């Protein structure tokens, strides 16, 4: 559910002036935030993501805008460093106390998470994978790994020292950044400043920028190493993919990566480090399905979806990614909406670990694709509330909150919507975010809806 509502837009001028005054007089202090949303990982493990206040998000977001040109780096096969607009802050004023805030025409609420840029990078990433796997000269082995607890283990002082050494004339912005990162998690740490960990936001791009910058020196060194060994190195956020002709060389490259990351206080995740043949990895990632989607190839899509489904029934696979792509493709291509394809899709999303990754837009599109109606709403709601994790419930509740004009089109009654919200409420007694933010905002808006 959004922390910011329509009513807040009218308050932007007042909010802006108040924020500038607090920063200029050194009165700004990071709050304890709204709380945390729990995302399922595996075997009962939960990743708790903080939900920051709009004031803290604004400060964090604006600092990032003022530094992004210096921190973003473009290296081959490395994804995550996209820039936001406005791109530049006046060099003459950006370091004079709160003047860097005043130079930004849009301090917040224009949408601090760039979905367009994310989608563009995600498309380019998958295109690179497809082209690389189509190249017979890249070898037949693939190693996949990621950085363990990446956001939680970023060294704040190492991060800000690096920024100071590379960015001139931005002392005030970096000072404020270091202060914010030291105290953003006071809800857990109290008044003791943190030395490690940046917030893994769900509403913004700021931490993405800093985590990307934090790996800059690693990327440069590891890219050189991989080139010397004729290994293709691809990174998306903290996920790494290595492709080569020798399993031994790939294992040695993982050792090299571990050694380089040690300098930054980081470690690879041993449980997620796996070696595949190129053909197996292609199936694991669902690259044939994604390729058919990107090419808008209806014939290839049907074949690729069936093959991926058969593969995923008994083996680990990126069912979440393929499901989301398939939903979008089928909505755009009604001729592919066959009983067989819908049955495959329904079978894939009826696994909690898949449905729990859906955003509110995905829930909306899925229910429309499956024919809508109260029964479809109930079917997926039962799965969402079957486990204690709050994040999927919050996304489903946002779907109920966000699309009032589509309820009739989807064949969903107001009573069913109200009942679904009540069931989420009853299943979320331990979630501060749902109890104190999501449900009250739903009730406020639901009162305004006509009878459906």
N, C-alpha and C positions, 0 to 999 in steps of 0.2 A: 504494500500500500504506500502511496506517496506521502512523504513527510510534508511536502509543499502542496497546497491546494490552490484552486482558482482565486480564493480570497486573498492569498498571499501576494498575488501579482499586483494588486492595487496598493500594496504596502511597500513596494520596492523602493520608491524614493526615500521614505522614512527609514526603512531598513538599511539602506545604503549609507545615509548620513549618520545614523547611529553607529554603524560598523566602522566607518572612517574615523569618527570621533574616538571610539574606544581604542583603535589601533594607534592613532596619533598621540593619545595621552597615556599610552602604555597600560590601559585599563583592560585590554582584551585578555581573557584567560580561557583556554579550552575547557569546555564543559565535560561532564561525565558521560555525555551522549544519551541516546534514548535506550540503549541496551544492545542485545545481540540476537541475530537470527541463526538458528542451527541448520546447517546443510549436511545431509548424509554423505559419508565417504564410503566406508565398507565395514562389514562385520560389527556394526554398532558404533563405530567411531564417528564423531561429529566435528565438523569445522564450524566454529562460531565466528560470524562476520559482524563487525560493529555497524550499528546504524547511528551515524553522527547527526548532530543538530544542523539546521540549515545555516546557522552562523559559522560553525566550524567548517562545514563543507565549503562555504563561500570563501573563507580565508584560505583554506587549503587549495581550492580551485584557482583563486586569483594568483597566489604565489606561483603555482605551476604555470599559468599563462605567462607570467613575467619571466620565467626561466626556460620555457620549453624550447626556444630556438637554440639555446646553448647546450641543452641536455639531450635533445633528440639526435640520434646518430643513424646514418643510413649505411648499413653494411650488407653485402650480398647474402641473401637467404635468411636474414634476421628480421623478425616481425614483432611489432609492439611499440615502435617509436613514432607513431603518427602525431601530427601537430593539430592543435585546435585553433579556431578563429575567435577573437582577434589574435594575430600572430605576434605583434610587436608592441612593446611599451616604450614610451618616449625615453631615450637614454639620458636626456638632460634632467628628468624629474623622477625616474623610477627609484632612486635611492634616497629621496628626501622624505623620511618618515612614511607617512601614509599616502604620499603622492602617487605611489605605484598603484594604489587602489583607485585613485581618482582618474587615472589614465585609462582604466578599463571601462568601456562604455557598458559592458554587460557583466556586472559583478557576479551574477548568479541567476538561476532560473531560466536561462535560455536552453538549458539541458546540459548538465556537466558531464554526461556520458554520451559520447559521439557514436551513436549506433551506425550512422552512415560510414564513418571511418573504420569502425570495427568490422563491418560487413565487407568493405572494400579490401581490407587487409586479410580477412579470413578467406575471401575469394582468391586473392593472389597467392596465399599460402597453399590452398588446395590445388591451384593451377600449377604451382611449382612442383608439388608432390607428383601430380599426374605426369608432367613433362619429364621429371627426373626418373620416374619409374618406367617411363617409355623409352628411356635412353639405355641401350644395351651396354654402353661403356661404363656405367656407374657401378657395376658389380651386382652380385646376387644376394648380399647379406645386408640386413637392416638391424641396427641397434637402437632401441628406444629407451629413454630415461627421463627423469626430471629431478629438480632440486627439492630436497626434503625441507618442508616447512619454510618455504622461501621467504614469504613476506614477514614471518615471525622472527627470522634470524638475520635480517638486514641490519648491519651495524649503523646506527644513526650518526654517530660522530665520524665514522669513515665516509659515509655518504656526504655529509655536509662539508667535511674537509675537502673532498674531491671537488664538490661544486665551487667552493671558495677559490680553489687553485685554478679553475678553468674559466670562471665567470667573473669579469671585472665590473666594478661599479654597481654591484647588487648586494652589498653587505646587509642592507636593511631587510631585503626579502629573504636572504639566507638565514639571518638571525631569527626572523620570525618563523621560518620553516623549522629550524632546529628547536626552537621553543615549543612549537606546536607538536612536533613529533615526540618530544620528551614528555609531554603531559596529556596527549589525546586519550590515553587509556587510564585516566585517574580512577575510573570506576573499579578497576582491578588493582592498580598499582598504588593508589592513594597519592600522597604528595611526594613520593620518591620518584625522581625523574627516571625515565626509561633510557636504557642505552641501546636496546635492540627492538626491532619490530616497527613496521609501518602499517596503518590500517588497510585492510583489504576491502575497499569500499564496494558497495553494490550500486551506488548512484553516481559515481564519478570516475574520471580518467586519471586523476592526479597520481595515485600510487603506481599505476601502470607506467607513468613517465619515469618516476624515480627508480622503480625496480629495473626498468629497461636500461637506464643510465648506469645503475650499479654494476651491471654485467658488461659494460662497454669494454673495459680492458681485458676481461676474460674473452669476450667475443673476438677481439683483435688477435690475441695470442693463439686462441684455439683454432680460429679460422686458418691462420698461417700453418699451424701444426697439421691440421687435416689436409690442407692443400699439398703439403710435402709428402703425405702418405696416400694421396689420391683418394681421399675420403670426402664425401659430400656431407657438409654440416649444415643442418637447418634447425632454427630455433623459433618456437612460438611461445612467448612469455617464458615460463620456466620448463617447458617441454622441449626436449632435444631429440633429434632424429639424425642418425649417422648411417651412411650408406657406403658400402665398399665391397671389394672382391674377396676379402679374407676375414673370416671370423676372428682369427688371432689378432689382426690389425685393429679390428673394431674393439676388442677387449682391451688392447693396449691404449687405444684412444680414450676409453672410459677411465682408465687409470690416469692418463694425462689430464683429463678434465677434472678428475677428483683432486689431483695435486694442485692444479691452478685455482680451483674453487676454494681450496683450503686457505689461500691467502686472503680471501674475503669473508672467512668465517662460515662458509657454506659447504654442504655435502650433498652428494647425489643420493637419491632414494633407491636403496638396494632392492627393495621389494618390487619396484616398478621398472627395474632395468632388465630388459628382455631382448633376446635376439630372435629374429625372424628370417625366413627366406623372403625374397622380394614378393613372390606371389602370395605368401601367407599374409604379409603385412598389407598388401593391396586389398585383400579380403577383410582383414581386421579393421582397416580404416574405412571400408566401404567406398573405395576410390572409384570403382566402376559406376556405382549409383550416383555419386557426386558429379562424376564426369557427364553422365547422361542428363542430370539436372541442369548443369551449366550449359550444355549443348542443346537443351530443350529437345532431346531425342526421345520421343515417346516409345518407340520400339525397343531401343536399348534399355530404357528405364525398366520396362516390365521384366526383361530378362535379368538385368543386374539386380533388381530387388529380390527376385525369387532366389537367385544364387546366394546373395548375401544372407537372406533369411535362413536358408538351409545351413550355411556355414555357422551362423550365430547361434543356432539351436544347441550346439554342443561345445562351442568354443567361445572364448572371450572375444568381444568385438565392440566397436563403437556404435552400438545400437541407438544411443541418444542422438548422435550427430546425424545418422542416416534417417531416423524417424522424423526429425525436424525438417530435414531437406525434402523428404518424401511428402510430408504434409503440404509444404509450400508448393511443390511441383504439382501435386494432384489438384489443388485448388485452382491453379492456373491452367490445367489441362484436363478438362472434364472427361474427355474421351478415355483417359487412363483410369478414371474412377470406376474400376470394375469390382465385382464382389470378391474376386481373388486378391486384388491389391489391398482392398479395405480389410480383408480378413488377416492378411499378413501384417498390416500396419497396426491393427487392433491388438494382435498377439504380441507385437514388440512393445507397445506402450503400456500394456497391462502388467509390466514388471515395475515395481515401485522405484527401483534404482534408475529407471529410464524416465518415468513420469516426474520424478522429483527434480529433474533438471529443467523442466519446462518453465518458461516465462508465462505471464498472463496472456500474451498474444498467442503463444503456442496452444494454451488451453482453449482459447476462443476458436482458433482455426481448426483444431482437432474436433471439437464438438460440432462445428458447422459441417466439416467434411463427413463426419459419421452420421449426419442426418438431423442433428439437433434434437430438441425435445427434452423433457424432464428426465426421461430414462437415461439418456446419454450423460446428462449432468450428474445424475446420481451415481452412475457406474464409475466415473472417474473420481468423483468426490470420495466415494468409499475407500478407494485406494490411497488417496492423498491423506486422509485422516487415520489411516490404519497404523501409522507409525508416529513417533513423538516429535519428529523434526518440524521446526516451525516454518522454515523458509518455503517449502512447497505449499503449505497451508496459506501463507501470506500471499503467494503468487496466485493461488486459486481465488482467494478472497478479492484480490485486485481485479481479476477477471470479472467477478460478480459486480464489482464497484464501477469498473471502467466503461462498460459497454451497455448502458441502459437502453439506448435506441435500437440495439440489435436483439434484445430479448425476444421480441415478437417474431423477428425474422428467424431466430434460432428455435422458435417453438417452445420457449421456456417461460413459465408463468412467474409472476411476482411472488406468489406464495412459495414456489420452489426455490427462488433466489433467496428469500428470507429464511426459509428452512435450512438451506445449505450453509448460510452464514451462521445460523444458530448452532449447527453441528460442528462447524469449525471452532466456534467460540467454546463449546463444551469440551472439545478435544485439545484445547490449548491453554489449560489452566496454568501451566508453568511458563508461558511465554509473555514477557512484559510487552514486547512489541505488538503482538496481536491483541492483547487485552487492553492496552492503554492507547494504542494508535490506530491499528487497523479496524477493529470493531467499532469504536466511536465514530470514525470517519465513514464507515459503511452505513451506520445508523443515520448519521446526519444527511447523507446523500439519498439513502433509500426512502426517507420520509418525503423527498421531493418528487419521487417517481409516480407517474399515473398508474392506475390499475391496468395490468397487462392481460 
